[in-house]
Each structure stands twice: as C-alpha cells, then as structure tokens.
Amino acid sequence: MKNQVTSNLYQILSQDMAESVERQLKLKPDTNFGLPTGHSPLGAYKIISEWSRSGRLNWSQARCFALDEYLDADEEESFQQFLETNLYQHTNLPQSHKFNPKTTDNYDQAIAKLGGLDLTILGIGTNGHIAFNEPGTPRASYTHCIWLTESTRAANQTFFGPGDEVPKRAVTMGIETILASKNIILLASGAHKQEVLEKALLGEVNINVPASFLSLHAHVTVLSDFDF
C-alpha cells in the first residue's frame, strides 16, 4: 500500500509540473525555460511529451536552457541527450532553441539577451544542491564549472552503464542565474529528500545548503510527493 500511495503522489507531482508548463506556454508562447534532468522530472516529461505529440502544446516559439551539463561525458550520457530523448524529440521545439551551458558561450549573457528565464524547474539533491551548485557555492555565482561531490555522483550512477564512471566535473547555472528567473518550481521526489527540503526552506539561508537561497525568491512553487 505504501508503494501505491507513493506512486500516486508522484503522479500528482508530475501532473502538476506538466500543467504548470502548459499554463506557462499558453500565457507566454515564447517562454524561456530552465530545465532539469534526473529522476524527479521524468514523469512530467512523459506527460508533456504526450501532450506535445498530440498538438496540445506548441513549442515553436519557446526556448529551453539546460540547467547544467557534465564535462568529460560521452554524448549518449550527456544531459543534452537526456533532454532530447525524454522531451525535445517529442515536441516542435526548434533545434536553434535548445541551449546547453557546455556549448553556449557566455550562458548568462545569452539568457539575458533573450529576456531572461521565465520559468526554471529545479530538483534538489540530498546534500541541498540545486542544478549542480554543490554545498559551498556562494549566492554571487553565475554559470561556472564545478567539481561534483561523491554523493551527487553516486545519486547519478543509475544513468550510467555498469562499470561506467560518473564524471567528476560539470558546468552549471549559478545561484544568481537561477534566482534571476521570474518563476521557479522546485521538485522534491522521494521521502529521502524530506529532511533536506525542510532544512532548505524552513531553516536559515546557508551556503552549505544551496537550495536555501530559494527562500529569498518571491515566486517559488514546491512540488513534492511526501508531506512537508
């Protein structure tokens, strides 16, 4: 029964995220999205992909900015490929509207020139990271390279083949890049995220819990599949 309840709550989380994306696209067809990878958004991406294939969603004017990207990863294990497989290929998003911090010069300037991020969707790591902003990342950070912690690499191992090593370095939007977004959705999936979510949003702003900087933003929506 517990697994069934968890599954149902995750479906609600996914539906809520998909509907938020739909509302945003209808409100502003040329929306600039900041998009995550990982386990948390997969359910929503499946729903969004179905709606996109049916013509319910029109991505022709939208632009999508990946939150982060591995350095030293094979193409098939990259976040760009993750987004292509789980979302982009099911939409009519133009190829020129797909942005990645590894392949775009001066990511923050590129975002600013296009009007800034309208809606950024984030996951949260068990160590409090958002995007790949690991503990210790200051608020005054923009798109930058970072060394990944062992806990982050361990959490992402499932996306790699047996024996394949998770990259140790990545490039990520910074805290200021994220906080400049007009609206933010924070996804927290799995009861193991409850403690860090409470620490981030109910505790003090703390450089060692990067997600805590989100409490300084006026328009953050939290979607979780557990009580919090």
Summary of the structure (lengths in Angstrom):
residues: 228
radius of gyration: 16.5
end to end distance: 20.1
largest distance: 49.9
contacts: 736
relative contact order: 0.16
helix: 42%
strand: 18%
